Amino acid sequence: MSSTTTSSERVVIVGGAIMGSFGAWSLRKAGFAGSITVVEKDSTYQFSSTALSAASIRTQFGTPTNIQMSLFAAEMFRNIKAVFGDDVDIGYQEKGYLILGRHDQIAERMEAARMQRSHGADVRVLDPSELGERFPGIRFDDVGIGTFGLQHEGWFDAWSLLSAVRRAARQLDVRYTETAVTGFRTQGDRVTGVDLAGGDMLECDHCVLAAGALSGRLAASLGIALPVVPKKRTVFSFKTPFRLKNFPMLFDASGIWVRPEGEGYIGGIQPPDAMDIDADGDFEPHHDLMEEVFWPLLAHRIPAMEELRLNRAWAGHYEVNTLDHNGVVGAHDELRNLIFATGFSGHGVMHAPAVGRGVAELIVAGAFQSIDMTPLGWARIRSSTPLVESIVY
Ligand SMILES: Cc1cc2nc3c(=O)[nH]c(=O)nc-3n(C[C@H](O)[C@H](O)[C@H](O)COP(=O)(O)OP(=O)(O)OC[C@H]3O[C@@H](n4cnc5c(N)ncnc54)[C@H](O)[C@@H]3O)c2cc1C
């Protein structure tokens, strides 16, 4: 990549979880020679979406850019030791997503699978009898279609991935500082610095906004209407006697998802819209969803899971882009050195490696060089033109 940056340039990244850390590390890998400071308000990451996520990866998206980003990450996860060192293990298990559709969704799902395959995803369409043979114990009598990722889909350990990329970034002279960004300084069409809690100011030539579910609020302090808000999502961890070799990440047409985790399973469901208010610091799991919604739907799909023992539940925040459930990657049109890397609405861990590389390309070369993420850029937010992601969980 030909660099247009100099060693005196300064990048400040707001938010040091998976997006911010992949941005920082990728900048160094792309040859950025200036200073890189990641400002992270909580180095325990206890409330970050990254640490609380279900850490799964799929190629079954309705948006080609998302498919390309997942393929890039899957390749990296397969070769994680070569990327971050022999001691790194992110527990990547490529066991596929099985996405079930109703009878009235057959045509649309077949078309989605065709599009996904045309972009390099290895997705197989299965009818109910094929599903029954492949996944005994799961009910398919009311299912019209299943699509299954034969490759590049599964799950991993997000905390190990975050630890690996942070360590690698630090080794490449990225500085992490533990404090909160409280505001921004601007001059003309540029962000010139960020204000830090405690009163200091950090000057910058490029500012990357990677503050997860809080990105919308930070942008608002600049007068920018970035439609990214925190929405609470609960994960239930449970055990059941049901065992199926090669159980996939199952997305049911009812809205529930479930996958193996250790000796048991994790799963969840999005709350109904009326309950899905902006979360505002609330991390209390939606316990009522378990008894009243999740469990009955799960037992319907997998009757042997009627018998389950809940171990624990936790809640994290999706950084939901209310315009279209897609990430926002790229520079603002008026503050031209402000780069967004946020808004991934529940699929940001899997897309962070590609987003980090894209952000690095923008800063070092002035344009995307590998995956063209222009469709995810600020222009659609400005013009309120959604890039609708049809497969959202
Ligand atoms: C329950 C759940 C399940 C999920 N499942 C998946 C999944 O299976 N696969 C997937 O790919 N994604 C999943 N996601 C989404 C994924 O977790 C997020 O998209 C991703 O973690 C976003 O990363 P981030 O770095 O942008 O945000 P975060 O991880 O939230 O990090 C943002 C960081 O910014 C810091 N910060 C915020 N404000 C400031 C400030 N003012 N100053 C300094 N620092 C600040 C925060 O402390 C935080 O550490 C899930 C999310 C949840 C909640």
The ligand as a Gaussian input file, in Angstrom:
#p B3LYP/6-31G(d) Opt

LIG

0 1
 C      -25.501000     -10.203000      23.290000
 C      -24.683000      -9.866000      22.089000
 C      -24.404000     -10.852000      21.165000
 C      -23.612000     -10.545000      20.042000
 N      -23.277000     -11.543000      19.197000
 C      -22.432000     -11.296000      18.172000
 C      -21.987000     -12.333000      17.337000
 O      -22.361000     -13.488000      17.517000
 N      -21.109000     -12.027000      16.350000
 C      -20.667000     -10.754000      16.137000
 O      -19.880000     -10.534000      15.226000
 N      -21.090000      -9.739000      16.916000
 C      -21.963000      -9.978000      17.926000
 N      -22.390000      -8.970000      18.714000
 C      -22.064000      -7.581000      18.339000
 C      -20.662000      -7.247000      18.697000
 O      -20.425000      -7.579000      20.033000
 C      -20.408000      -5.760000      18.438000
 O      -20.821000      -5.449000      17.126000
 C      -18.917000      -5.445000      18.570000
 O      -18.412000      -5.937000      19.777000
 C      -18.700000      -3.951000      18.484000
 O      -17.365000      -3.688000      18.818000
 P      -16.911000      -2.238000      19.227000
 O      -15.469000      -2.277000      19.498000
 O      -17.424000      -1.295000      18.211000
 O      -17.788000      -1.908000      20.517000
 P      -17.528000      -2.295000      22.053000
 O      -17.036000      -3.676000      22.189000
 O      -18.761000      -1.930000      22.806000
 O      -16.373000      -1.327000      22.424000
 C      -16.520000       0.061000      22.489000
 C      -15.527000       0.544000      23.501000
 O      -15.564000       1.963000      23.523000
 C      -15.371000       2.381000      24.841000
 N      -15.909000       3.733000      24.970000
 C      -17.199000       4.123000      24.829000
 N      -17.305000       5.449000      25.018000
 C      -16.064000       5.906000      25.278000
 C      -15.533000       7.185000      25.558000
 N      -16.308000       8.269000      25.622000
 N      -14.215000       7.303000      25.779000
 C      -13.398000       6.201000      25.721000
 N      -13.848000       4.963000      25.473000
 C      -15.163000       4.818000      25.242000
 C      -16.129000       1.360000      25.680000
 O      -15.662000       1.321000      27.009000
 C      -15.854000       0.074000      24.904000
 O      -14.781000      -0.656000      25.424000
 C      -23.155000      -9.226000      19.847000
 C      -23.434000      -8.243000      20.784000
 C      -24.185000      -8.547000      21.894000
 C      -24.467000      -7.480000      22.902000

